[in-house]
């Protein structure tokens, strides 16, 4: 979502269309307080009504979540290995 000086705009960069590469929705001032997910949902509904296809969600946040989960898992494994090594050394 892009916030301009005078207008708030929802920019749909991947409308899954052979004809269009992006769609811009200008948000009315009375609805500018809605969150990005609610505005994107409304944009999806409007595109479906117009005969378009559903807008694909952003792909990068999923990658960030997977990367975060991988880092957390590796940190857990490394801390368990370090704890085991310290215990083995202490018990000798």
N, C-alpha and C positions, 0 to 999 in steps of 0.2 A: 504494500500500500504506500502511496506517495502522498505526502501532505504538502500542498502548495501554499502560497501566501494567502490566496483568496479562496481556493477551492480544495476540497479533499477528493482524491482520485483513487479508484481501485484499478490497477493495471493488471490485466490478465494477459500474460505473455505467451501462454501455450494453450490456445483454445481448441486444439486438436481439429483444425480445419484445413482443408486443402487450399482454401482461398484466402484466409486471413492469418496473419502472424501475431496480432495482438488486438485486444479490445480495451478501450478506456471507458470506465463508468465514472461520471462526475456525481459525487454524493451531495444530496440536498443538505443545506446547513442544519436543518432540524434533526437529521439522522447522523451527523458527524460524530456523535458520542458513542455510536455502536462500535463494537470491536471488529477487528479485521476478519475474524472467522465468520461473524454474522453477516458482514457485508459481502464476503466471498460467497457465502451460501445464497444470499439474495441474487448475486450476479449469476451464479450457476442456474438458479431457477428461471431467471429472465432469459438466459441463453437457451435453455430447454424449451421455453415457451416460443421463442423465435425460431425454433427448428434447429438450433445448434446442438452440439454435443456437450457433455458435461466437461467442465474445466478440470484439468488435472491439477492436483495440489502440488505444492513445491516439493522438489525432490531432495534438496540439500538438508532440510531439517532431519529427515530420516537418517541420512548418512551421519549427521552429527550425533544423533542418538545412538546409532550403532557404534560409532567411534568411542563415545563416552562409556558405553557398556563394555566394550573391549578393554579400554584402559582400566576401568574399575575391576574387571575380572583379572587382568594381569597384575594389578596392584595387590589384590587379595591373594593370589598364588605366590607372589614374591614375598609378601609379609609372612605367609605361612611357612615358606621355605626358610626365611631368615629366623623365625621363631624356633623352628626345628633345629637349625644349625646351632643356635645359641644354647638350647637345651642340651644338645649332644655334647657340646664343649663343656657346659657347666657340670654335667654328670660324670665326666671323666675324672 
